[in-house]
Amino acid sequence: MHAAHWDIFCSVVDNFGDIGVSWRLARQLRKEHGLRVRLWVDDPVSFGLLEPRLQPGLPHQTLEGVDILHWTPAAPAGAVPGDVVVEAFGCALGEAFEQRMAERQPRPVWINLDYLSAEAWVEGVHKLGSPHPRLPLQSHFFSPGFTPATGGLLREADLAGERDAFQADATAQTGFWQQHTGTTPPEGALKVSLFAYENAALPGLLDLWAAGPQPVFCAVPVGRVLAGVKHWADDEGLAAGSIVRRGALTLAVLPFLHHADYDRLLWACDLNFVRGEDSFVRAQWARRPLVWHIYPQREGAHLVKLEAFLQRYVAGLEPSAALALRSFWSGWNGDTDSTLPPWPALLDALPTLTRHAAGWEAALATRPDLARQLADFCNSLLK
């Protein structure tokens, strides 16, 4: 027996990261593996910002072959569970649906899809079973990660080809900038995308870019960091389509981008500031240097995760470039006394970091992607 029908449940917690990963997974399982997929989402309004074709007011609709349902306390209770039920990022399915899972024959494979982490303990948890305290059910942890002993990362089969074609096509890149900003980067400008949470280091960094010797073209998709940009520019009216020019810096505010267009933004830039999980992974597939603003957690738990990734990422990197990257990431994530990350050192290291980013991506791409590994694991359990 093969898992032909999947249910993926997503509770939107961090605005777009949770639903971003869940939506990518659902589409890939449908397109590349031919599976029937129902995606249950508790916040269709936030989902609609990420996916403009979605109609948030509809309880049920279909996009790219995926059935999308508004997940409410009552909505899934009477539904027949699929062959596989994926609980994305620890969202609770509810007692009524779990009871339906226990009654179904054969019982579905139940997956707890965990958050991405580079920490060593992830390998020990990956694929472990966890019995239900009352019902004859067992869930299995499935952990995305960066090593062969984890579930890998989401990566569509055609992603690399599309990226390489776009990055080799100057006309396509010019068209992208004109479509989304109404302008094009100045000649010789460093192209930067800025997607982050609120950040005390932002004003100082923008000041450095404005006063620097090299033109900087900074694309800012609408999001949480925009409030800081408005304050720095002293312009509360900034919105999608706005352009701010100050010294060597050009700021262009972009609308919130569809997944495919956000990928192109990452591909078109020389340096990408990203946040959370989804954009963090997509920036690695872009083969460009990145700065990660990790989601802040209590008692600095996020800094442990940040360090775990950095240890893996800088392995084999030239010491001066590794130091520049580490120092800047620490400042950007508030792990230093200074609110001004060391930008000049990072700028000097960008050529080395660009070569390193390409090598890192090439190594990751040799491993099976998360959707393939997850489908294979679920099929093995059903057998």
Salt bridges, closest charged atoms under 4 A:
ASP7 OD1 - ARG38 NE 2.55
GLU51 OE2 - ARG53 NE 2.82
GLU51 OE1 - HIS258 NE2 3.20
GLU64 OE2 - ARG27 NH1 3.74
GLU64 OE2 - ARG53 NH2 2.44
ASP67 OD1 - HIS60 NE2 3.60
ASP83 OD1 - ARG104 NH2 2.59
GLU98 OE1 - HIS132 NE2 2.89
GLU156 OE1 - ARG282 NH2 2.97
ASP158 OD2 - LYS31 NZ 3.37
ASP164 OD1 - ARG163 NE 2.99
GLU198 OE1 - ARG224 NH2 2.99
ASP261 OD2 - HIS180 NE2 3.62
ASP261 OD1 - ARG264 NH1 3.05
ASP263 OD2 - ARG24 NH1 3.86
ASP263 OD2 - ARG282 NH2 2.92
ASP270 OD2 - LYS191 NZ 3.68
ASP278 OD1 - ARG24 NE 2.84
ASP278 OD2 - HIS259 NE2 3.52
GLU307 OE1 - ARG326 NH1 2.79
GLU361 OE2 - ARG163 NH1 3.09
GLU361 OE1 - ARG287 NH1 2.51
ASP376 OD1 - ARG372 NH1 3.18
